[in-house]
């Protein structure tokens, strides 16, 4: 028996996305000079208790991978706040103090992280940061769920960063990409530039509403989305004048008519993403279906994480 066994090298990331009706698990392998390979994408229907996470760990070979899980839209707040003028190592403490008057719960009860927002050298914009804040009462049970299931959790992700990971792959040289996806939590608009997140907005329109068979109700949602997009992108252009947004990419889904509607009402070119243009799906043929692409979209984005840390 070897007492000092060398730790097994971890092979990429396993993303575990907990939804209302089950758990989506996926792993993506980055391949030099080729599209990233989606190793597998599996949906496990049912209640996301310890047994389900244990099964997700077995099916996803969690022991040989770094593991991340995604929070849902209502589990956290992401805020754009003025960056405190303090050394980097004191940033979280200084930001927590600022959050006292912003959060709808005590800042002392929050788990927080800080994401830098890079500015152009000639920009006059105020230096700001994204602050992600979640109640400890949400983070602790999620950590315990994976601990009890004996699945080692390396990181906890948010949808904005998962979506950023995908949109960064689509950025033309020197320009930004706006991306809009829909799920049970509603719509998520992000803008990425040089691989960094610059904008996050939530839209109160769910995927179910966009799949509504009633024409009038569906188009009322289209109108709402159009207005929110115009406001958000106009404000973004004023705030970050050094970033030119090349196009708006709609996340994959089986929604019909939205791309055409937005194209006729926005100045920005609009396209719908097919994951096959970015990823090798040869091992996951079920992902040819846009509805399946939508189900795994954010999990695939989370599995694109770089590095090993949180």
QUITAFEN-V644729 format. One record per residue. RES is the residue in one letter. PSI is psi in whole degrees, 0 to 359 (none if undefined). OMEGA is omega in whole degrees, 0 to 359 (none if undefined). BURIAL is # if it has 9 or more other C-alpha atoms within 8 Angstrom, else .. Layout:
res: {RES,RES}
psi: {PSI,PSI}
omega: {OMEGA,OMEGA}
burial: {BURIAL,BURIAL}
This chain:
res: {X,X,X,X,X,X,X,X,X,X,X,X,X,X,X,X,X,X,X,X,X,X,X,X,X,X,X,X,X,X,X,X,X,X,X,X,X,X,X,X,X,X,X,X,X,X,X,X,X,X,X,X,X,X,X,X,X,X,X,X,X,X,X,X,X,X,X,X,X,X,X,X,X,X,X,X,X,X,X,X,X,X,X,X,X,X,X,X,X,X,X,X,X,X,X,X,X,X,X,X,X,X,X,X,X,X,X,X,X,X,X,X,X,X,X,X,X,X,X,X,X,X,X,X,X,X,X,X,X,X,X,X,X,X,X,X,X,X,X,X,X,X,X,X,X,X,X,X,X,X,X,X,X,X,X,X,X,X,X,X,X,X,X,X,X,X,X,X,X,X,X,X,X,X,X,X,X,X,X,X,X,X,X,X,X,X,X,X,X,X,X,X,X,X,X,X,X,X,X,X,X,X,X,X,X,X,X,X,X,X,X,X,X,X,X,X,X,X,X,X,X,X,X,X,X,X,X,X,X,X,X,X,X,X,X,X,X,X,X,X,X,X,X,X,X,X,X,X,X,X,X,X,X,X,X,X,X,X,X,X,X,X,X,X,X,X,X,X,X,X,X,X,X,X,X,X,X,X,X,X,X,X,X,X,X,X,X,X,X,X,X,X,X,X,X,X,X,X,X,X,X,X,X,X,X,X,X,X,X,X}
psi: {131,122,330,64,134,133,137,135,133,137,86,198,141,124,131,108,116,121,177,331,9,199,129,128,141,157,139,134,122,132,127,132,30,170,144,141,124,104,311,159,113,138,128,103,150,189,135,62,191,316,321,317,324,314,318,320,318,309,325,6,52,332,334,8,157,144,135,152,154,134,156,165,326,1,350,170,140,124,141,111,154,132,125,145,73,161,154,318,344,3,312,320,316,320,320,320,319,332,347,323,3,318,154,18,161,132,332,341,17,142,126,155,155,131,126,148,109,138,152,147,330,4,142,1,148,132,125,171,155,134,124,124,128,146,139,330,349,318,314,313,327,316,318,323,314,324,314,330,0,38,114,119,119,326,157,124,165,153,325,317,326,316,322,320,324,313,330,332,345,356,126,158,122,10,162,167,130,138,136,120,161,146,199,333,355,202,148,116,130,156,128,151,128,37,6,151,130,337,140,125,138,135,136,56,122,165,320,319,325,341,6,126,336,119,314,316,319,316,336,321,319,317,316,316,316,314,315,320,314,314,313,315,325,315,319,317,322,321,322,70,342,356,122,118,118,319,166,123,125,134,156,141,173,15,135,143,341,317,314,320,314,322,325,352,355,152,333,134,144,134,156,133,133,119,338,340,340,333,153,111,20,332,352,65,336,338,4,337,123,326,323,324,319,317,322,0,305,326,319,319,318,326,353,5,146,154,189,346,178,none}
omega: {179,181,184,182,179,179,180,180,180,184,176,187,168,178,180,182,182,179,182,186,180,184,175,178,180,175,181,179,176,183,180,175,178,177,173,182,172,185,178,175,186,176,180,183,176,182,186,176,184,181,180,180,174,180,178,179,179,183,183,180,186,182,182,182,166,184,175,175,184,169,174,185,182,184,188,171,173,189,174,184,178,183,176,181,182,175,185,184,179,187,184,180,180,180,180,178,180,184,184,183,184,183,177,174,184,181,179,181,184,163,185,171,184,179,180,172,184,178,173,183,182,184,176,182,177,178,180,178,168,174,176,183,177,178,174,182,174,183,185,178,178,177,181,179,180,178,180,179,181,173,184,182,181,185,170,186,171,183,180,183,175,179,176,181,179,184,178,179,185,186,170,180,174,180,182,178,170,180,182,179,181,177,179,182,185,181,177,176,174,168,176,179,185,176,182,178,179,182,172,177,175,177,182,176,184,176,180,179,181,176,180,180,180,186,185,180,179,181,172,176,177,180,181,179,181,180,179,179,180,180,185,183,176,179,179,181,178,184,183,185,181,179,174,180,186,183,173,179,175,177,182,175,178,176,179,173,186,180,181,181,181,179,182,183,180,174,183,175,183,176,174,184,166,185,180,178,183,189,170,183,185,179,184,185,178,181,171,181,181,179,177,175,179,182,186,188,183,177,178,177,179,181,176,181,172,172,186,186,179,none}
burial: {.,.,.,.,.,.,.,.,.,.,.,#,#,#,#,#,#,#,.,.,.,#,#,#,#,#,#,#,#,.,.,.,.,.,#,#,#,#,#,#,#,.,.,#,.,.,.,#,.,#,.,#,#,#,.,#,#,.,.,#,.,#,#,#,#,#,#,#,#,#,#,#,.,.,#,#,#,#,.,.,.,.,.,.,.,.,.,.,.,.,#,#,.,#,#,#,.,.,#,#,.,.,.,.,.,.,#,.,#,#,#,#,.,#,.,.,#,.,.,.,.,.,#,.,.,.,.,#,#,#,#,#,#,#,#,#,.,#,#,.,.,.,#,.,#,#,#,.,#,.,#,#,#,#,#,#,#,#,#,#,#,#,#,#,#,#,#,#,.,.,#,.,.,.,#,#,#,#,#,#,#,#,#,.,#,#,#,#,#,#,#,#,#,#,#,#,#,#,#,#,.,.,#,.,#,#,#,.,#,#,#,#,.,.,.,.,#,#,.,.,#,#,.,.,#,#,.,#,.,#,.,#,.,.,.,#,#,.,.,#,#,.,#,.,#,#,#,#,#,#,#,#,#,.,.,.,.,.,#,.,#,#,#,.,.,#,.,#,#,#,#,#,#,#,.,.,.,#,#,#,#,.,.,#,.,.,#,#,.,#,#,#,#,#,.,#,#,#,#,#,#,#,#,#,#,.,.,.,.,.}
